[in-house]
Amino acid sequence: MKHLIKKASLEDLDETAELFNLYRIFYRQESNLERGKAFIKERLLNNESDIFLAIYEGKAVGFTQLYKLFHYTKLEKQWLLSDLFVHPDYRGKGLSIALIDRSKQWCEETGACGLMLETEKTNDVGNQLYPRCDFEYDGLHNYYHWWK
């Protein structure tokens, strides 16, 4: 087997932070490895997110980060698939799909009703990937943000 998906722990902090920094750069943020590392460390220490790493030939090359939410109509826990990233050098190897499949399995393991996610309209790769992984596009809702 060339790849495996594993749940990240504090022992994986450096590798996870490096991938998280690249992910943020992908979304046009300035590189800030130390701040990103502190952010990931806090999420892990406080059990505020669950992170899965894609390990390819012994190296962490991708990740997904899930946050717990609750669905108001299903009256059940659900997971926000907040972040999904595979290093550009390792794309096209099925790692994103493996990370999504592991996230779906996590729903089963934790008694959650499902996953939700949002991505930019310009994310052509993601907008093709998610329907292939059985996500349904929700064109009925508007998403708004408020930032202080």
C-alpha positions in Angstrom: 0.0 0.0 0.0 1.4 3.3 -1.0 -0.8 5.5 1.2 -2.8 5.4 4.4 -5.0 7.8 6.2 -4.3 8.4 9.9 -5.8 10.5 12.6 -3.4 13.3 13.5 -2.1 13.9 17.0 0.3 16.3 18.6 3.2 14.1 17.4 2.2 15.1 13.9 2.1 18.8 14.6 5.1 19.9 12.5 3.9 18.0 9.4 0.3 19.1 9.8 1.3 22.7 10.3 3.4 22.7 7.1 0.5 21.4 5.1 -1.9 23.8 6.8 0.4 26.7 5.8 0.5 25.6 2.2 -3.3 25.3 2.3 -3.6 28.9 3.5 -1.2 30.0 0.8 -3.5 28.3 -1.7 -6.3 30.5 -0.5 -4.2 33.6 -1.0 -3.1 34.1 2.6 0.5 35.1 3.6 2.7 32.3 4.8 2.7 32.2 8.6 4.0 28.8 9.7 4.3 29.6 13.4 0.9 31.1 13.8 -0.7 28.2 11.8 1.2 25.8 14.0 -0.1 27.4 17.1 -3.6 27.4 15.7 -3.5 23.6 14.9 -1.9 22.9 18.3 -4.7 24.7 20.1 -7.3 22.8 18.1 -5.7 19.5 19.0 -5.0 20.3 22.6 -8.6 21.4 23.2 -10.2 18.6 21.1 -11.8 21.3 18.9 -11.2 19.6 15.6 -10.3 16.2 14.2 -7.6 16.1 11.6 -6.7 13.2 9.3 -3.5 13.0 7.4 -2.8 11.4 4.1 0.5 9.5 4.4 2.1 8.7 1.0 5.2 6.6 1.0 5.9 7.5 4.6 5.3 11.2 4.3 2.3 13.4 5.3 1.2 15.0 2.0 -2.4 15.9 2.6 -5.0 16.6 5.4 -8.5 17.3 6.2 -9.8 19.1 9.3 -13.3 18.5 10.7 -15.2 20.6 13.2 -18.3 19.3 15.1 -21.6 21.0 14.3 -25.2 20.1 15.0 -27.9 19.9 12.4 -31.1 21.7 13.3 -33.5 19.6 11.2 -32.0 16.2 11.7 -31.4 17.0 15.4 -28.1 15.2 15.2 -24.4 15.9 15.2 -22.7 16.6 11.9 -19.2 17.5 10.8 -18.0 20.5 8.9 -15.3 19.4 6.5 -13.5 22.7 6.9 -10.2 22.1 5.2 -9.0 19.6 2.6 -5.6 19.9 1.0 -3.2 17.6 -0.8 0.3 18.9 -1.7 0.4 19.7 -5.4 3.2 17.2 -6.0 0.9 14.3 -4.8 -2.4 15.2 -6.5 -4.0 12.8 -8.9 -3.3 9.8 -6.7 -6.7 9.5 -5.1 -5.6 11.0 -1.8 -8.4 13.7 -1.6 -11.0 10.9 -2.1 -9.3 8.8 0.5 -9.5 11.7 3.0 -13.1 12.3 2.2 -13.9 8.6 2.6 -12.2 8.6 6.0 -14.3 11.6 6.9 -17.4 9.7 6.0 -16.2 6.8 8.1 -15.6 9.2 11.0 -19.3 10.2 10.7 -20.2 6.5 11.2 -17.7 6.1 14.1 -19.0 9.2 15.9 -22.8 8.8 15.2 -23.0 11.9 13.1 -25.6 12.4 10.4 -23.1 13.6 7.7 -20.7 16.1 6.4 -21.1 19.6 5.1 -18.6 21.9 3.4 -18.3 25.1 1.5 -15.7 26.1 -1.1 -15.0 29.0 -3.3 -16.9 29.1 -6.6 -13.4 29.5 -8.3 -12.1 26.2 -6.8 -12.6 24.2 -10.0 -10.9 21.1 -8.7 -13.0 20.9 -5.5 -16.2 21.8 -7.3 -15.6 18.8 -9.6 -14.4 16.5 -6.8 -17.2 16.9 -4.2 -20.1 15.8 -6.5 -18.0 12.8 -7.5 -17.8 11.9 -3.8 -21.6 12.0 -3.5 -21.9 15.6 -2.0 -25.0 17.4 -3.2 -24.8 21.0 -4.3 -27.0 23.2 -2.2 -28.2 26.1 -4.4 -31.0 27.0 -2.0 -29.0 28.7 0.7 -27.0 31.9 0.8 -24.0 32.0 3.0 -23.1 35.1 4.9 -20.1 36.1 7.0 -19.7 38.7 9.7 -16.2 39.5 10.9 -15.4 41.8 13.8 
